[in-house]
Amino acid sequence: MRYSVVIEEDKLDGGYIAYVPNLKGCYTQANTLDELRKNITEAIKISEDENQETNPIFGIWELEVNNNATVTSH
């Protein structure tokens, strides 16, 4: 099965964070991207083993909110 994985840089602690938005509780962290790929693959397999239902991603918004309370979407 194919999943979308969100990867973020952890600016507080260093390293990276990854999660699968349509698998509840499926997330991990690592110091390198190679390690992150291994960790998220393992987290996905665990979620699949638990027969967790997947929720299809409805959409992804990128929003910019400025100080004048105007919201723009891309």
Secondary structure as UniProt FT lines:
FT   STRAND          6..9
FT   TURN            11..13
FT   STRAND          16..19
FT   TURN            21..22
FT   TURN            24..25
FT   STRAND          27..30
FT   HELIX           33..49
FT   TURN            50..51
FT   STRAND          63..65
FT   TURN            67..68
FT   STRAND          71..73
//
